[in-house]
Amino acid sequence: MQVMTRCTIKPGEVERVLELLRAVYEELATVEPDGLRYASFQLDDGVSLVSFVELEHGPQTLQQLPAFQRYRTELAQACVEPPVTAVLQEVGAYRFH
């Protein structure tokens, strides 16, 4: 399963959200869960984030991490609107994997 999440963060909340997201990556580096690929990008407007997740074993792989739980809880309150998540159907990829 491949999923994309995008959101726009309130300007005063950007640094806090980025710190929480960095904590997720620190925990991922420690735990090294199998079957998970995760990448996040801050857009050039400075307030938008896009994350791409590839899950071989379902969303619980990511959702069980305490740092991710904190990030998602805080993100919901820090966004202008709730984050939008979409399941992706790959059409093609070149050196993406």
Helices and strands as residue ranges (DSSP letters): E 2-8, G 11-13, H 14-31, E 36-42, E 48-55, H 60-63, H 66-78, E 84-88
